Amino acid sequence: MKALIGAALLAAGRPLRAAELGKLLNLDEAQARAQLEAYATELARAGLGFLVEEVAGGFRLVVPPALAQQLAPLLSPPPLPGLSGAALEVLAVIAYRQPVTRAEIEAMRGGSASTVITLQERELIKVVGRADAVGQPLLYATTERFLLEFGLRDVGDLPPLQAEGAEFSQLLRG
């Protein structure tokens, strides 16, 4: 069963939900989750250069952060350039207030939300509907890719807002 769990995590190429693994293993979701957790513990204990990470509602195999720097020459393609401060601010507003309209983003930031297009192109945000307001403006929310990029299980894992007026761009860095 361990070999099948490892192979499934590797072959999926995306976070694999416990329910999906359960179907593959002919187990219910709770049993599959227990098997996954046992596999993750055994893999971490063995120190084989892989870890199981729970992210974006599923599980995936990852390289331990301590080894990532040494593997940098092998990784491709190179990462996309970092997001600008303005893009990070817009992304933070969307992450904490989703679903949110562009007008609401601009009101919270006190400036333009023109980076919405860049964030959509990078698949960090998406349109999730229309607001029930004059003109029915688009509503934006974060995507599974956002969760993957920031290593979050769900948006509930975002750090709490410390104080009124906190700088959103500082909340999502690193």
C-alpha positions as CSV (number, residue, x, y, z in Angstrom):
1,M,0.0,0.0,0.0
2,K,2.9,2.4,0.8
3,A,4.3,2.0,-2.7
4,L,0.9,2.8,-4.2
5,I,0.5,5.9,-2.0
6,G,3.9,7.2,-3.0
7,A,3.3,6.5,-6.7
8,A,-0.1,8.1,-6.6
9,L,1.3,11.3,-5.0
10,L,4.1,11.4,-7.6
11,A,2.0,10.6,-10.6
12,A,-0.8,13.0,-9.8
13,G,1.3,16.1,-10.5
14,R,-1.0,18.1,-8.2
15,P,-2.2,17.9,-4.6
16,L,-4.1,14.7,-4.3
17,R,-7.2,14.8,-2.0
18,A,-7.7,12.0,0.6
19,A,-11.0,11.1,-1.0
20,E,-9.3,10.5,-4.4
21,L,-6.6,8.3,-2.8
22,G,-9.3,6.5,-0.9
23,K,-11.0,5.5,-4.2
24,L,-7.7,4.3,-5.5
25,L,-7.0,2.2,-2.4
26,N,-10.6,1.1,-1.9
27,L,-10.7,2.9,1.5
28,D,-13.0,5.5,2.9
29,E,-11.7,9.0,3.2
30,A,-10.8,8.8,6.9
31,Q,-8.9,5.5,6.4
32,A,-7.1,7.0,3.4
33,R,-6.1,10.1,5.4
34,A,-4.8,7.9,8.2
35,Q,-2.7,5.9,5.6
36,L,-1.4,9.1,4.1
37,E,-0.4,10.5,7.6
38,A,1.4,7.2,8.4
39,Y,3.2,7.3,5.1
40,A,4.2,10.9,5.6
41,T,5.6,10.1,9.1
42,E,7.5,7.1,7.8
43,L,8.9,9.1,4.8
44,A,10.0,12.0,7.1
45,R,11.7,9.5,9.5
46,A,13.5,7.8,6.7
47,G,15.1,11.1,5.5
48,L,14.9,10.1,1.8
49,G,14.7,13.6,0.4
50,F,10.9,13.8,0.1
51,L,8.2,15.0,2.4
52,V,4.4,14.9,2.2
53,E,2.9,18.3,2.4
54,E,-0.8,19.1,2.9
55,V,-1.7,22.1,0.7
56,A,-4.7,23.4,-1.2
57,G,-7.0,20.7,0.2
58,G,-4.7,17.8,-0.8
59,F,-1.4,16.2,-0.4
60,R,1.7,16.3,-2.5
61,L,5.4,15.2,-2.4
62,V,7.8,18.0,-1.9
63,V,11.6,18.5,-1.5
64,P,12.5,19.5,2.1
65,P,13.3,23.2,2.2
66,A,16.8,22.5,3.5
67,L,17.6,20.7,0.2
68,A,15.9,23.2,-2.1
69,Q,18.9,25.5,-2.3
70,Q,21.3,22.7,-3.3
71,L,18.8,21.6,-6.0
72,A,18.4,25.1,-7.5
73,P,20.6,24.4,-10.5
74,L,18.4,21.4,-11.5
75,L,15.1,23.2,-11.2
76,S,13.6,24.7,-14.3
77,P,12.0,26.9,-15.6
78,P,13.4,29.7,-13.5
79,P,10.7,31.2,-11.2
80,L,8.7,34.1,-12.4
81,P,9.8,37.5,-11.3
82,G,8.5,38.5,-8.0
83,L,5.3,40.5,-7.7
84,S,5.4,44.2,-7.3
85,G,4.4,45.9,-4.0
86,A,1.2,47.1,-5.6
87,A,0.4,43.6,-6.9
88,L,1.1,42.1,-3.5
89,E,-1.2,44.7,-1.9
90,V,-4.0,43.9,-4.3
91,L,-3.5,40.1,-3.8
92,A,-3.6,40.6,0.0
93,V,-6.8,42.6,-0.2
94,I,-8.4,39.9,-2.3
95,A,-7.1,37.1,-0.1
96,Y,-8.5,38.7,3.1
97,R,-11.7,40.1,1.8
98,Q,-12.8,37.7,-0.9
99,P,-15.0,37.8,-2.8
100,V,-14.3,41.4,-3.6
101,T,-15.0,43.8,-6.5
102,R,-12.3,45.9,-8.1
103,A,-14.0,49.1,-6.8
104,E,-13.7,47.7,-3.2
105,I,-10.1,46.8,-3.8
106,E,-9.4,50.4,-5.0
107,A,-11.2,51.9,-2.0
108,M,-9.2,49.8,0.5
109,R,-5.9,50.5,-1.2
110,G,-6.6,54.1,-1.9
111,G,-5.3,53.6,-5.5
112,S,-5.7,51.7,-8.7
113,A,-6.2,47.9,-8.8
114,S,-4.7,47.6,-12.3
115,T,-2.5,44.7,-11.2
116,V,-5.7,42.5,-11.2
117,I,-4.9,41.5,-14.8
118,T,-1.4,40.4,-13.9
119,L,-2.7,38.4,-10.9
120,Q,-5.2,36.7,-13.2
121,E,-2.5,35.9,-15.8
122,R,-0.5,34.2,-13.1
123,E,-3.6,32.3,-12.0
124,L,-3.4,33.6,-8.5
125,I,-6.9,35.1,-8.6
126,K,-10.0,34.4,-10.7
127,V,-13.5,35.8,-11.3
128,V,-16.0,34.0,-9.1
129,G,-19.2,35.8,-10.0
130,R,-20.9,39.2,-10.1
131,A,-21.9,41.4,-7.2
132,D,-25.5,42.2,-6.7
133,A,-24.9,46.0,-7.2
134,V,-25.3,48.6,-9.9
135,G,-23.6,47.4,-13.0
136,Q,-23.0,43.9,-11.5
137,P,-19.2,44.3,-11.1
138,L,-17.0,41.2,-11.2
139,L,-16.1,39.5,-7.9
140,Y,-12.5,38.3,-7.4
141,A,-11.2,35.5,-5.2
142,T,-7.9,33.6,-4.8
143,T,-7.3,30.3,-6.6
144,E,-5.8,26.9,-5.7
145,R,-2.6,28.1,-7.4
146,F,-2.5,31.0,-4.8
147,L,-2.7,28.4,-2.0
148,L,0.1,26.3,-3.7
149,E,2.4,29.3,-4.2
150,F,2.0,30.5,-0.6
151,G,2.0,27.0,0.9
152,L,-1.5,27.3,2.5
153,R,-4.0,24.6,3.1
154,D,-6.8,27.2,2.8
155,V,-7.3,30.9,3.2
156,G,-7.9,30.3,6.9
157,D,-4.1,29.7,7.2
158,L,-3.4,33.4,6.3
159,P,-1.8,35.2,9.2
160,P,-4.2,37.3,11.2
161,L,-4.4,41.0,10.5
162,Q,-2.5,42.7,13.4
163,A,-3.9,46.2,13.4
164,E,-6.0,48.5,11.5
165,G,-3.9,50.1,8.7
166,A,-1.6,47.1,8.5
167,E,0.4,47.0,5.2
168,F,-1.1,44.2,3.2
169,S,2.1,43.9,1.1
170,Q,4.0,42.8,4.2
171,L,1.6,40.0,5.1
172,L,2.2,37.7,2.1
173,R,5.9,38.1,1.7
174,G,8.0,34.9,2.2
